[in-house]
């Protein structure tokens, strides 16, 4: 396993790190917004599924921020 990672080089490791940060940021925003809106199903789906940020982005686009009165 380590030999395989060594052959792939540091570029692969950098890609994994960047994708992990990307996923964490979008997952955080999506989970925060779904919790604030009371959407439990969306919250659990975003928490459980690893989609490289796609599912949280879809949620944020479909459910814009509620305006406060």
Beta strands, then each sheet from edge to edge (+ up, - down):
end
